[in-house]
Amino acid sequence: MAGTAVRGRLSWQVAAVAAVRDETPSVRTIALSLPDWPGHRAGQHLDVRVTAEDGYSAERSYSIASADGEPVAITVERLDDGEVSPYLTQELREGDQLEVRGPIGNWFTWDPADGGPLLLIAGGSGVVPLRAILRHRYRSASKVPTRLLYSSRSLAEVIYREELDHYQGSAEVRYTLTRSHPPGWGGFTGRVDDAMLARVAWPASQRPLTFICGPTLFVEAVAELLIARDYLASRVKTERFGGA
Ligand SMILES: Cc1cc2nc3c(=O)[nH]c(=O)nc-3n(C[C@H](O)[C@H](O)[C@H](O)COP(=O)(O)OP(=O)(O)OC[C@H]3O[C@@H](n4cnc5c(N)ncnc54)[C@H](O)[C@@H]3O)c2cc1C
């Protein structure tokens, strides 16, 4: 039985694009219709395979943007020199088909029973699995104390801004803008550093459960800062998207 379950999870299935939604000028959410989807947990990812007419195919991983129990959606940031993300964000249309396998990953996941306090730290599109966690927390009416620190280049590049602002109050949502910020901006500016973490991170004595996601170097830098603040390595979970 276990073998069947693993095979089922890891085999490719055809997904139809149910809807597309532009989140920012370079980021698109793609809702997928997956009749054989076994269900997923907040924080997991899937693999996408796209195949060109000449038979050339490429695979990439994408975090699942939706909460447990919701239809599967992914949110893709376009890298202009990329192979797959320009296709997914610019050419793919409702009704088109993709191959998908998953859900994948059992470590970078959260459920209300896992407790907290939760510290979520995102760089750029690294907010995607953290959004799934926040949605799951909200939908399950969890009261686990939660803070999100989200680093973006500019306000226009903040993904899911309206939804994240809606969580403000039940969770603490803080932004830092690294390249430009509007006049009168009241949030943080610049890269995540120790002084910023001193203001946002829970004290280590509270044994926070931490999820960090984004470009590889961002994730490694933030994890190091938290370990230096005496965070327990076993409670600091990381997901690296690649790139610089
Ligand atoms: C577990 C996991 C989950 C992921 N989830 C998401 C997600 O939710 N949303 C999302 O948009 N992406 C996500 N990614 C990244 C995604 O898999 C692709 O790497 C990304 O879409 C680029 O693919 P590409 O074919 O367009 O670029 P490629 O042709 O692979 O790369 C083009 C250039 O961009 C650089 N590059 C590759 N990846 C990145 C990156 N992440 N940041 C900056 N530069 C990069 C490469 O070094 C190269 O120079 C995830 C990656 C992993 C491993």
The ligand as a MOL file (V3000), in Angstrom:
LIG
                    3D

  0  0  0     0  0            999 V3000
M  V30 BEGIN CTAB
M  V30 COUNTS 53 58 0 0 0
M  V30 BEGIN ATOM
M  V30 1 C 11.4170 23.7050 -3.6950 0
M  V30 2 C 11.3570 24.8920 -4.6620 0
M  V30 3 C 10.1980 25.6630 -4.7050 0
M  V30 4 C 10.1400 26.7430 -5.5920 0
M  V30 5 N 8.9970 27.5110 -5.6000 0
M  V30 6 C 8.9160 28.5820 -6.4240 0
M  V30 7 C 7.7560 29.4140 -6.4140 0
M  V30 8 O 6.8060 29.1920 -5.6440 0
M  V30 9 N 7.7140 30.4630 -7.2760 0
M  V30 10 C 8.7520 30.7430 -8.1280 0
M  V30 11 O 8.6490 31.7070 -8.8990 0
M  V30 12 N 9.8710 29.9800 -8.1430 0
M  V30 13 C 9.9780 28.9030 -7.3290 0
M  V30 14 N 11.1030 28.1130 -7.3490 0
M  V30 15 C 12.1380 28.3900 -8.3770 0
M  V30 16 C 11.7580 27.6480 -9.6680 0
M  V30 17 O 11.9150 26.2480 -9.4770 0
M  V30 18 C 12.6530 28.0160 -10.8530 0
M  V30 19 O 13.9940 27.8860 -10.4650 0
M  V30 20 C 12.4100 29.4430 -11.3390 0
M  V30 21 O 11.0530 29.5860 -11.7930 0
M  V30 22 C 13.3720 29.7700 -12.5090 0
M  V30 23 O 13.1690 28.8660 -13.5580 0
M  V30 24 P 13.4890 29.3040 -15.0450 0
M  V30 25 O 13.4350 28.0560 -15.8880 0
M  V30 26 O 12.6320 30.4380 -15.4770 0
M  V30 27 O 14.9620 29.8520 -14.9640 0
M  V30 28 P 16.3390 29.0630 -15.3470 0
M  V30 29 O 16.4080 28.9410 -16.8430 0
M  V30 30 O 16.3830 27.8020 -14.5350 0
M  V30 31 O 17.4050 30.0810 -14.7500 0
M  V30 32 C 17.6570 31.3460 -15.3830 0
M  V30 33 C 18.6330 32.1520 -14.5660 0
M  V30 34 O 18.0500 32.5410 -13.3090 0
M  V30 35 C 18.7960 32.0360 -12.2010 0
M  V30 36 N 17.8100 31.5490 -11.2290 0
M  V30 37 C 17.2340 30.3240 -11.1750 0
M  V30 38 N 16.3260 30.2750 -10.1660 0
M  V30 39 C 16.3440 31.4870 -9.5810 0
M  V30 40 C 15.6340 32.0540 -8.4990 0
M  V30 41 N 14.7220 31.3550 -7.7870 0
M  V30 42 N 15.8900 33.3540 -8.1790 0
M  V30 43 C 16.7830 34.0760 -8.8780 0
M  V30 44 N 17.4970 33.5960 -9.9150 0
M  V30 45 C 17.2810 32.3140 -10.2690 0
M  V30 46 C 19.6390 30.9170 -12.7550 0
M  V30 47 O 20.8130 30.7740 -11.9920 0
M  V30 48 C 19.8870 31.4080 -14.1660 0
M  V30 49 O 20.9300 32.3490 -14.1960 0
M  V30 50 C 11.2220 27.0430 -6.4630 0
M  V30 51 C 12.3750 26.2430 -6.4100 0
M  V30 52 C 12.4500 25.1990 -5.5260 0
M  V30 53 C 13.7020 24.3590 -5.4860 0
M  V30 END ATOM
M  V30 BEGIN BOND
M  V30 1 1 1 2
M  V30 2 1 2 3
M  V30 3 2 2 52
M  V30 4 2 3 4
M  V30 5 1 4 5
M  V30 6 1 4 50
M  V30 7 2 5 6
M  V30 8 1 6 7
M  V30 9 1 6 13
M  V30 10 2 7 8
M  V30 11 1 7 9
M  V30 12 1 9 10
M  V30 13 2 10 11
M  V30 14 1 10 12
M  V30 15 2 12 13
M  V30 16 1 13 14
M  V30 17 1 14 15
M  V30 18 1 14 50
M  V30 19 1 15 16
M  V30 20 1 16 17
M  V30 21 1 16 18
M  V30 22 1 18 19
M  V30 23 1 18 20
M  V30 24 1 20 21
M  V30 25 1 20 22
M  V30 26 1 22 23
M  V30 27 1 23 24
M  V30 28 2 24 25
M  V30 29 1 24 26
M  V30 30 1 24 27
M  V30 31 1 27 28
M  V30 32 2 28 29
M  V30 33 1 28 30
M  V30 34 1 28 31
M  V30 35 1 31 32
M  V30 36 1 32 33
M  V30 37 1 33 34
M  V30 38 1 33 48
M  V30 39 1 34 35
M  V30 40 1 35 36
M  V30 41 1 35 46
M  V30 42 1 36 37
M  V30 43 1 36 45
M  V30 44 2 37 38
M  V30 45 1 38 39
M  V30 46 1 39 40
M  V30 47 2 39 45
M  V30 48 1 40 41
M  V30 49 2 40 42
M  V30 50 1 42 43
M  V30 51 2 43 44
M  V30 52 1 44 45
M  V30 53 1 46 47
M  V30 54 1 46 48
M  V30 55 1 48 49
M  V30 56 2 50 51
M  V30 57 1 51 52
M  V30 58 1 52 53
M  V30 END BOND
M  V30 END CTAB
M  END
